[in-house]
């Protein structure tokens, strides 16, 4: 695991991004039966903090790695590209979980599955490109009040599929629409969790 400290500037920047993104993201969240705008803003903030910290750790290894995108797009022009990508072809999806969520649901990260339908599905994870050797997922745990976090693993998407890491959600009403990867399962393969060396 890679521990890190989150600066106050990053927290503020990502919180502002989360609030500013609500209006363009509300339709997407409503289709997932999520209507609490405060929680939506928090989820977006948590995701963006995770991107920032993974970028901070990986950019020395990949000087051409794209920076986290803080642009606000309308719902018709949203980008569904991977969170971070490098000119070498490497693509990294960043999945982040905050302390509150881990307390309720255990250490886990949620993927939009939607039973393989094209709408609102993590296509880089469950689509045709899932077997590409350059597609990775970084798993991040955050404790924003303490300004700390951990990158728990960076693994290939294909490796997650080969090792049957995608499991049903613990919350029954989310099953079918979402799948999760659990830290306990990842830790059964501790020697394989750093497929990009930091």
C-alpha positions in Angstrom: 0.0 0.0 0.0 1.1 3.6 -0.7 0.1 6.1 2.0 -0.2 9.8 1.2 -1.3 13.1 2.7 -4.0 15.3 1.1 -3.3 19.0 1.0 -6.0 21.5 2.0 -5.7 23.0 -1.5 -6.6 19.7 -3.2 -9.5 19.2 -0.8 -10.8 22.7 -1.5 -10.3 22.4 -5.3 -12.1 19.0 -5.5 -14.9 20.2 -3.2 -15.6 23.1 -5.5 -15.5 20.8 -8.5 -18.0 18.5 -6.8 -20.5 21.3 -6.1 -20.0 22.8 -9.6 -20.7 19.4 -11.2 -24.1 18.7 -9.6 -26.2 20.4 -12.3 -24.6 18.5 -15.1 -24.5 15.1 -13.3 -27.9 15.1 -11.6 -29.7 13.2 -14.5 -27.0 10.5 -14.4 -27.4 10.0 -10.7 -31.2 10.2 -10.8 -31.2 7.2 -13.2 -29.2 5.4 -10.5 -31.9 6.4 -7.9 -29.6 8.9 -6.3 -31.2 12.3 -5.6 -29.3 13.7 -2.6 -27.3 16.6 -4.1 -25.1 16.9 -1.0 -24.1 13.3 -1.3 -23.6 13.6 -5.1 -21.2 16.5 -4.6 -19.4 14.5 -2.0 -19.0 11.5 -4.2 -17.7 13.6 -7.0 -15.2 15.3 -4.6 -14.0 11.9 -3.3 -13.5 10.6 -6.8 -11.5 13.7 -7.9 -9.3 13.6 -4.8 -8.4 10.0 -5.6 -7.5 11.0 -9.1 -5.3 13.8 -7.9 -3.4 11.6 -5.5 -2.8 8.8 -8.0 -1.6 11.4 -10.5 0.8 12.8 -7.9 2.3 9.3 -7.3 2.4 8.1 -10.9 3.4 11.3 -12.8 7.1 11.0 -11.9 7.0 7.6 -13.7 4.9 8.7 -16.6 5.8 12.4 -17.4 3.1 12.4 -20.2 0.3 11.2 -17.9 -2.8 13.4 -18.2 -3.8 15.5 -15.2 -7.2 15.1 -13.5 -9.8 16.9 -15.5 -11.5 19.7 -13.6 -13.5 21.0 -16.5 -17.3 21.1 -16.1 -19.1 19.6 -19.1 -22.8 19.7 -19.8 -24.5 16.4 -19.9 -24.3 16.2 -23.7 -20.5 16.7 -23.8 -19.3 14.7 -20.9 -16.1 12.8 -21.4 -16.2 9.1 -20.4 -12.4 8.6 -21.0 -10.4 6.8 -18.3 -9.4 9.1 -15.4 -5.7 9.2 -16.3 -4.0 8.2 -19.5 -0.5 8.3 -20.9 0.9 8.6 -24.4 2.3 5.1 -24.0 -1.2 3.8 -24.1 -1.7 3.1 -20.4 -5.1 4.0 -19.1 -5.9 4.1 -15.4 -9.4 4.2 -13.9 -9.3 5.5 -10.4 -11.8 4.1 -7.9 -12.0 5.9 -4.5 -13.9 5.1 -1.3 -14.2 7.4 1.7 -14.0 6.5 5.3 -17.8 6.7 5.9 -18.6 4.3 3.1 -15.9 1.8 4.3 -17.4 1.9 7.8 -20.9 0.9 6.5 -20.0 -1.4 3.6 -16.5 -2.6 4.3 -13.4 -1.7 2.2 -14.8 -1.9 -1.4 -15.1 0.0 -4.7 -18.2 0.2 -6.8 -18.4 -0.3 -10.6 -21.4 0.6 -12.7 -22.3 -2.7 -14.3 -25.9 -2.3 -15.4 -26.1 -5.9 -16.5 -23.9 -5.2 -19.5 -26.3 -2.6 -21.0 -24.5 0.2 -22.9 -26.1 3.0 -20.8 -24.2 4.1 -17.7 -21.9 1.1 -17.8 -18.2 1.2 -17.1 -17.3 0.3 -20.6 -13.6 0.3 -20.0 -14.2 -2.3 -17.3 -16.9 -4.5 -18.8 -16.8 -3.7 -22.5 -14.7 -5.0 -25.3 -11.6 -3.2 -24.1 -11.6 -5.0 -20.7 -9.0 -7.5 -22.0 -6.5 -4.9 -23.2 -3.2 -5.2 -21.4 -2.8 -1.5 -20.8 -6.0 -0.8 -18.9 -5.6 -0.6 -15.1 -7.6 0.3 -12.0 -6.2 2.1 -9.0 -8.0 1.4 -5.7 -7.9 4.3 -3.2 -9.1 4.6 0.4 -9.6 8.1 1.7 -10.0 9.7 5.1 -10.6 13.3 4.1 -11.2 14.7 7.7 -7.7 13.4 8.6 -6.3 14.5 5.2 -4.8 11.0 4.6 -5.3 8.2 2.2 -3.9 4.9 0.8 -3.5 3.5 -2.7 -4.4 -0.1 -2.0 -3.5 -1.5 -5.4 -3.0 -0.8 -9.0 -4.0 -3.8 -11.2 -5.0 -4.7 -14.7 -8.6 -4.8 -15.6 -8.0 -8.1 -17.2 -6.5 -9.4 -14.0 -9.6 -8.4 -12.1 -11.8 -10.5 -14.5 -9.4 -13.5 -14.5 -9.4 -13.6 -10.7 -13.2 -13.1 -10.4 -12.8 -10.0 -8.3 -16.2 -8.4 -9.3 -18.8 -9.4 -6.7 -22.4 -8.6 -5.9 -23.1 -5.5 -3.8 -23.9 -6.1 -0.1 -26.8 -3.8 -0.5 -29.5 -5.9 -2.2 -31.3 -3.0 -4.0 -28.0 -2.2 -5.8 -27.4 -5.7 -7.1 -27.5 -6.2 -10.9 -26.9 -2.5 -11.4 -23.5 -2.4 -9.7 -20.7 -4.7 -8.8 -18.0 -4.2 -6.2 -14.4 -5.2 -5.7 -13.6 -5.9 -2.0 -10.3 -5.3 -0.3 -10.4 -8.7 1.4 -10.5 -10.4 -2.0 -7.7 -8.3 -3.3 -5.6 -9.2 -0.3 -5.8 -12.9 -1.2 -3.4 -11.9 -4.0 -1.1 -9.6 -2.1 1.9 -10.4 -4.2 0.1 -9.3 -7.4 -1.4 -5.9 -6.3 1.3 -3.6 -7.8 1.2 -4.2 -11.5 2.5 -0.7 -12.0 5.4 -0.3 -9.7 5.5 3.0 -7.7 
